[in-house]
């Protein structure tokens, strides 16, 4: 792991491979390693992969104040800039997709191509807000229920139902409550990037997860509609598509990046 200072944060990031830069931005409660570590081998042959942990995740340390979208954009781009000064391809998953879209809108000179996976632009959908609010409340009330609840929302029902007892125990209940994750959930409840999306000029692929129960797939469709010239596809998966349908996700990203 490498580290760099961005504002008040010491940002840790992983990098490997060779070729044009590929910046991977993880989701809430995850790290670059947990969301993308098992996928890196599919990209490092043609890209220099940069996988940072933004504030609240991994070994990255900041001042502990409420997170803002601007700060996380600067952190992931700061890690990227330590590896290459050239524009990079950016892949963002979940909250990482929100961060990636904002980065492309605010710093178009830094983003060559953009992939947004299971993201969203707004938080005025009552059903989505309810899911996030219960998730956030359970972090304060019962860590075990917090973990079980988010597992129900991360995977499509058929995926969980088809696991054997040992695999089920491994996949369900592994989420832990941390102060950093709570801050990320809070940001996810507040962030709204609708005004930024018309400013995204990089070639963009939006990937929706057809059975997403955390961020319903309609939000991905809205991202596609709001980003001029973007491409769109859906994967037969729940929200946590890097774990549930990694082959389909890799194929989609590699095809788009060429």
N, C-alpha and C positions, 0 to 999 in steps of 0.2 A: 504493500500500500504506500501511496505517496500522500503528501499533504501540502496545502497552500493556504495562505491567509487571505480572506476576502471580507473586508469590513471588520466586524468584531468576531468573525467565526474562523476557526481552523478547520478547513474542509479536507476530509480524507477522500481519496479516489484511487481506483484501480485502473491501470492501463496496460494493454498488451496488444500484440499484432503489428502489422505494418500496412501502410497504404493511407488513403484519405481518412480523415477523422470521423468517427462514429460515436456520438455522445448518447449514452443510455441513461434516461432519467426514471428512477423508480417511483413506486407508489407509497401511499400512507402506511406507516408501520413496517416498512420493508427497508432493504438496503440495495445497493447496486448488485451485490452478490446474491441475495436471496431471490430477487426478481429475475436476474439475467445470468447469474454465474453458470448455470447449466447450458446456456445458449451461446456463450462466447465463442466456442470452437467453430460455430457456423459462420462467424463473421471475421475472425482474426486473420484468416487467410487473405482477405482483400481490404481490410480496414485496420486502422489503429483505433482500438476500442477504448473509450474513456467512460468509466462508470463511477460517478461520484456519489457520496452519501450527503445529502443536504441536511440542514439543521434539524435535529430531532432524531436522526438515524445514525447507526453505526458508531464510529469513533469521532465523528464530527462534533466539535464543541463550539457553542456560542454563548451569548449572555443570558439565555433562558427566557427572554421576553417573548411576547406573542409574535408568531411568525407572520410575515407579509409576503405576498407574491413577488414583489420587487426584490426582496432579499434573497429568496430562493433562486430566482432567475440569475441574479448576479453570482451566486455561489456555484451553480452548475456551469455557467459560462466561464467563471473564473478558473475552475478546474480544467475545462477544455482549453483555455488560453495558455495554461502551463504546458500543454502537450503540443499544440499547434496554433499558429496564428492564422492559418487558413480557415475559410468557412468549413463547417462540419455538417454532416447529416445528423439529425437529432431524432431520437425515438423516445417517446414519453408514454408511460403507462399510468392510467388512473389519475391521481393528483399530479403525477409526472407529466401526463398529457397536457394538463392545464398549464403547468410551468413551461413546457416546451412550446406550446402555442403562444404564450406571452413572450417568450424569448424571441420567437420568430417575428412577432409583431413589433417588438420594441428594438430589436437589434437585427434587422434583416441582413446586414452585412456579415453577420456571424453564422447564419444558418443557410446551408445550401439546399437541403431537402428535409422534409418533415414527415414523421409518422406519428399519428395520435391514436392510442389504443385505449378503448374504454374510458374516454374522457367526458368532460361536460363543460358547458359555458355558463350555466346559471343555476341558482339554488332556490327558485321560487316554485319548483315542483313539490307539492305537499307530500307526496309519497316518498320521494327521494330524501327530503328533509327529515321525515319521520324515521327512516332507516338510519340516517346519520345521527340523529338526536338520541335514539335508543342506544346505539353503539357508544356514543359519547357518555351517556348517563351510566351505562353498565360499567364503564371504566372506573367510576367512583363507587359503585355499589357492590359488584361481585366480579372479581377477575375471571373466575371459571365460567360464569355465564357470559361475560364479555367475549371470551374466546369461542365458546360454543355458538353464540349468536352470530358472530362475524363469519364463522365457518359455514353456517347455513346460507349466508348471502354471497359468499365468494364462489361457490361451485353450483353447477346445475344439479338438480335433484338426482338425475340418473347417474351422475358421476359418483356422488356420495353413496347412493344406494347400492352401487355395484362393487364397492370395496369390501374386501374381506375384513375380519375383525381386527387383525394386526395393522393392516393398512389404514383402516378407519381411525384407529387410535393414533396413528402417526400423523394423519392429515388433519384431524379435528382436535382442537384443544391446544394447539401449539402457540397460539397468539398470546403474547404477554402484554400487560399494561405497563407502559412507560410514560414518563413525563413528556418525552419527545413526541410519541405517537399521539398523545392527547392534544398537544399543540398543533399537530398536523391535521387531526380531525377538526379542530376548531377552525383552522384556515379553510379546510374543505367545505365547511358549512357557510362560510362568509364570502368566498371568492366568486367573482362574476367577471367574465372576460368578453362579454358580448360586444362591447365597444372596440375591443382589440382585434377581433377576428377579420374584419374587412381590411386590416392592414397587413395580414399575412400574405406575402408575395412568393414565398418559396413553394416549389412543387410539393404538394401535400397528399398523403394517403391517410384516410381516416378508416380505422378498423373498429367495427362494433362487435360486441359479443351477444349473440342472439338470445341467450338465456340469462343475461346479466340481471341479478336481483338487487345488487347494490347501487349500480348506476344504470338504470334501464336503457336499453339500446336506442331508444328514441333520442337520447342526448347525443350519441355519436352521429346519428342522422342529422341532427341540428347543426353540429359542428361542420359536417360536410356541406350542408346547404349554405352556411355562412361564410365558408372559405372559397373564394372564387377559383374555379378551375380544379378543385380538389377531386381526387378519386375516392371511391368508397367500396368497401367489402365487409361482409359479416362472416364471423367464424362461429361454428356450432360449439359454443362453450359458455360457461358461466363467466363471472367477472375475472377470476384469476386465470386468464388464458395462458400466461407463460408457464403455469404448472399443469393446467388441464389439457391444453391442446398445443404443446410447444412446436410440434412439427408443422402444423398448419400456420402458426404465427411466423415461424422462421421462413417458410416458403413465401408468405405474403410480403415480408420485409425484404427478403433477398430479391424477389421479382421486381419490386418497386425500385430498389436501389441499383438494380442491374449489376 
